[in-house]
């Protein structure tokens, strides 16, 4: 599809400069509040333990750490062709963004008022909350990534993602203590209802900041009719065949999902080994978030200055070490170190992945590329959940799952090594101003 950019890039560069700090700070703080709020329902610790307490089976517990991402995985593929030709994507993002937050309010009401008479219904509603929110998020996820590519310059994206996750981690540190206090005083459904209410409040605060984004039009305009849904879907196999770098990135991401073979039962395993009650989850969350702050700081610096591949390599090496450590550790301090390192690597991986996923996409097809990426993650997450369940049912032990996670993450390094750093030698100065040649 032929595209014309005459007179548009220069105008947009000026707009990026004018609104840089507004968009940079709004983007960073908004994401920190949203994900920080969800740390009160930490997918790797609180959610599996909650489902277990509510009577959920092992297969459902296995799914909880990836429910949100599984929901995000595929819906954007249905809207990508339409999003690519929207003159403005922010109204669409705000409309669907409000809907994606409402499932947490439904969970609050069900835990407070329905559990005594309808425990199975409440279990279903609570377990499906992150999935439903993820599906609604998925509708706008590609559009949102496209917007971020427009408003945040290339060489400031890593630090923007890092700040988001640092705020998330700081909130998560306080969340750890609050989780401990809430579940100690109000164990069971009432306590989990309070945690959902707190999460919903943070999510709504993030929505207010999201509305403050100043949208900058795409630099790509076309006089040709846009692709339809069927046409866009038919173009995907050719896209994968033609773009080997993107195929390697997808393979790397799919293998990395193997970490979710271990994580659903990680906190449950630690509580069992230590003989602790559910309130001790707060300590694990705190350790994970402290590690996340350090991981974000390092990933943001390395990402802005050296590119996003180095943080991704470091994250995978640490995740392998964590998986091996879980298999042999029996000490309280050891589990706290494990959760610290897991948070360090987990957030470092998120910064690197979020940055690289935009940089390897053609600017005029970011929605389609991102939607294809998230769609292909869903099967790998489901496979990880199935393997996690089978290992748990057959062995009742965490060691086999931990070793499988270590193996898949190590294999992901092979595909990561085949991806050349896409970072251009252009960007912004220390004041956030664009210098010539930046793709924004």
N, C-alpha and C positions, 0 to 999 in steps of 0.2 A: 504494500500500500504506500503510494507516494505521499510524502508529507512536506508541508512548507513551514518554515520557521522564520520567515522574513520579518524583521523588525520586532519580533516577539522576545527573543532571548535577552536583548539589552534592557528592555523595559522590565522583564521579570527579574533580572539581576538587581536592578535598582530597588524593586519591591522587596526582594529577599534581604537586601541590606537594610532597608528602612524598617522592616518588621522583624528583623532577626531576633533581637532579644525578647520581644513579646512572644514570638512563636517558640523560640528555644526554651524559655522558662515555662511557658504554659504547657508545652509538650512534656517537658521533664517532670514538672510537679504533678500534672494530671495523671500520668502513668504511675508515678510513685504512690499517689493516693489510692488509685484503683487497685493495683496489685498489693499495696500495703494493707488495704482493707481485706483483701482475700487471704492475707497471711493469718488472719484470725481463724480461717478455715483451711489451714495449710494442707495442701493436697497430699504431701508425702507423710504427714504425721497425724493431723487432727481428723481428716476425712476418713481414712481407713479405720482408725480406732472408733470413730463415731458410728460408722456403719456396723462394725462388730458389736458395739454396745446396743445398737438398735435391733440386733438379731439378724443382720445380713449374712449371707453365705460367703464362702471364700472367693467364689468367682466374682462376686460384686465388689468385695474388698480389693481384689486385684485390679479392678477397673478404675477405682477412685482417683489415683494419682494422675490419670490421663483423661478423665472424663471431659474436662474443659477443653483440652487440646483436641480431643477426638471430635467434639462438637464443632469446633472451629474449622476442622479439616476440610470439609467438602462444600459448604454452601456458597462460598465465594466463586466457585467455578461456574455457578449458574448466573452470576451477575457480572462477571468480569468483562464480557463483551459489551455490556451496556455501560458499565462504569468508564471504560476507556474513551467513551465519546460524550460523557457528561461535561458540560461547560463548567459546572461546579459540583464537587462531591461532598462538601461540608453539610448541606442540608440532609442528604441521604444518610450520612454518618450520624448526625444528631438524632434523626428519627429512629433509626435502628438501635442507636446507643442507649436511648431511654428504655426500649423494650428489653435489651440484653440485661439490664439491671433488675428488672421486676421479679424474675424467678427467686431471687434471694429474699424478697419480701414475702413471697408465697411460702417459702420454707419457714420463715419466722412464724407466720400465723399457724402453720400446721403443727410445728413443734410445741407452740404454746397452748393450742386449743384442741387439737385432734388426737394426740398420742394416746390418751387413756382409753378412748373408745375405738380408735382405728389405727393401731400401731403399724400394721402392714402398709396401709395407705401412706402413713407418714414416712416410713422407710423408703417407699417408692418415690415420694415427692422430694425428699431430701437428697436421695441418691441421684435423681435425675436433674436436680437444680443446676449443677455445673454443666451438665450436658446440654440442657435447654438454653442456658445462658451462652454456651459456646456456639450453638447453632445460630442464634441470633447475632452473636459477634461475627461469626463467619460470613454472614451476609454483607457486612461492611468492611471486613478485614483487609481485603485487597484494595478497596477504595481508600482506606485509612493509610495503608502503606504508601500508596500513590501520593496522597496528600503530604505525608512526611517527606517523601523524596523531593517534593516541590518546595517545601518551606524551610528545610534544614539542609545547609550546605554539606557537601560530601565529606569534607574533612572535619566536620563538627558532629557528625552523626554518632560516632562511637561514644563520645563524651556525653551526648544527650541521652543515649540509651543507658549509659552508666549512671548518670544522675537519677534517672527514673528508678533504677534498681537499687541505688544507694538509699533513696528515700523509702523505697519498699522495705529494705533491710532494717533501716532505723525504726520504722513503724513496727516491723516484725520483732525487733528486740523488745519493745514495750508490749507487743502482742503476746510474747512468750510469758511474761509475768501475769498479764491479764488472763490469758488462757488458764494458767495454773490456778489463779485465784477464783475465777468463775467456776471451773469444774470442781474445785475443792469445796466450794460453798453450795453449788447447785449442780450436782452430778446428774448425768443423764439428759433427757430431752430439754428440760428448762435451761440448763447451762448451754447446750448446743444452740438453743433458740436465741439466747443472748448473744452468742458469738456471731450468728447469722445477722442479727440486727445491727451489730457494730459494723460488720462487713458491708451491709447495705448502705449504712450512713456514709462510709468512706467512698463507696462507689458513686453516690449521688454528688458528693463534693467534687469528685473528679469530672463529673458530667458538666458542672458549672465551668470549670477551667477549660474543658474541651470546647465549649461554646465560644471561648475567647480567641481561638485560633483565627488568624487572618489568612484566608485562603488566597493563594497565588495561582493564577491560571497556568495550565500546562503550556510548555514551550512548543508543544506539538499540535498543529492544527491540520485538518485535512478537508479537502473538498469532495472526497469520495465517500460513498455511503459506508456506514460501519458494518462490521461483521455481525451476523445473527448468531444465536446460541449454537445452532447445529454447525454452522461454518466454523465458529471458533473452536468447538470441541473437535471437529475433524482436523484442525490444524495442529493439535497437540502432539500426536505421534511424530510428525515431521519436525516439530520444534525440538523434541528430545533428541531425534537423530542428528539434527544439525548443530546442536549446541552441546558439545561434549563436556564443557566446563560445568554447565548447569546439571547435566546428568551425573557427573561426579559429586556435585554438591548434594543432590537428592540422595544418592547412594550413601554418602557420609551421614546425612541426617537420619535416614531410615535405620542404619546400623546403630546410631547413637541412641535410638529409642529402646535398644536392648537394656539400658539402665533401668527401665521400668519392669524388667523381670524381677529385680531385687527390691525396688523401693516400696511397693505396696505393703510388704510385711516387715520393713526395716524397723519402724518404730515399735510395732507389736513385738518383734523379736527382742529388741532392746529392753522393753518393759518386762518381758518374760524372764530374760536372763538376769536382770537386776532385781526382780521381785517388786517392782514399783507399780503404783496405781496410775490411773489415767491423768491425774493432775501433773505428773512428771513430764508429760508431753511438752509443757511450757518451757522446760529447760532445754529440750532438744530444739525447739523452734528458736529460742534465743541464741543458742550456739550456732545454728544454721544461718541466722541472720547476721550475726557478727562476722562470720566467715564471708557472707555475701557482700558486706560493706567493703572489706579488703579486696575481694575478688573484683568488684565493680571498679574500684579506684585504679587497680592495676590494668584491668581490661580497657577502661576508658582512656587511660594515658597511652597504652600501647596501640590501641585502635586508632586514635587520632594521629599519632606520630609515625607508626610503622605499618598500619593496616590491621585487618581483622584476623588474618590467618594465625598469627602467633598466639593470641589469646585462645583460639580454638584448639591448638595443639596442646598448650599447657592444661586447659580444662580437661581434655581427654586423658592425659597422663595421670592427673590427680584423681579422676573418676575411677580409673583402673586401680589405683592404690587404695581408694576408699572401698571398692568392692572386695579386694583381697583382705583388707583390714577387718571388714565386717565378718568375714568368714571365720576369723580366728579370735576375735576380741571377746573378753569376758569381764572387762573392768568398766566401772562407771566413768572414770576419766577418759578411757578409751573411746566410749560411745560419744562423749561430748566432743572429743577431737574429731571423730568420724563425721558427726553432723556439722562441725565447723568446716571441715575440708569439703564436705558435700556442698554446703552453701557457697563456699569459695568457688568451686569448680562449676556449679550449676549456674550461678549468675555470670561468671566469666564466659561460659558457653552462650548464654542468652545475648550478652552484648555482642560477642563476635558473630553469632548467627544472624541477629537482627541487622547488623551493619552489612555483612557480606551478602545477605539475601537481596538487598536493594542494589548493591554495587554490581552484581553480576547480571542484573536484568536489563534488557534494552529499555531505555527511558520511555518509549512509546507503548510498551506492552507490559509494564510493571504489574497491573492488575491480573493479567492472564498468567504470567510467570508465577506470581505469588500464590494465586489460587491453585495452580497446578501443584506447586510445592506442598501447600497445606493439605490438598486432597490426597496426595501420595503418602503423606505421613500417617493417615488414618489406618490403612492396612497394617503398617508396621507396628503401630501402637496396639492394635487389636491382637496381632500375633504375640507381642510381648505379654499382654494380659493373659492370653490363653496359656502360654508357656509358664507364666508365673503361677497360675491356678493349678496346672497339672503338677508342677514341681511341689507345690505346697500340699496338694492332696496325696501325692504318691510318697513323699518323704517326710513331710511335716517339719522340714529343716530349711534354714535360710542359706546354708553354705552352697548347695548346688546352684541356687538362683544367683547368688553373688558371683560365683565363678563364671556362669553363663553371661552375666552382665559385663564382667571384666573382659571376656573374650570378644563380645560384639563391639564394645567401645574401642578396643584395641584395633579391631579390623576396620573401624571407621577411619582410623588414621591413614590407612592405605589410600583411600579415596581423597582425603583431605590433602595428602601430599601431591596429588595430581592437579590441584587447583592453583593456578598462578595468582598471585596477589593482583587484583584489578585496580588498586588505588593509583590514580593519576597524580602527577607531580604538580598539582594545582589545588587551590582550596581557598582558605580564608586566613586573614592575619589574626593576630592575637585579640583584636577587637571584634572579631566576628565578621569582618568585611571580606567580601568575595574578591579574589584576584582573578585575572583573566584566565579563561580556559576551564573553569569549574563547570560541571554539568548542570549546576543549578542556575 
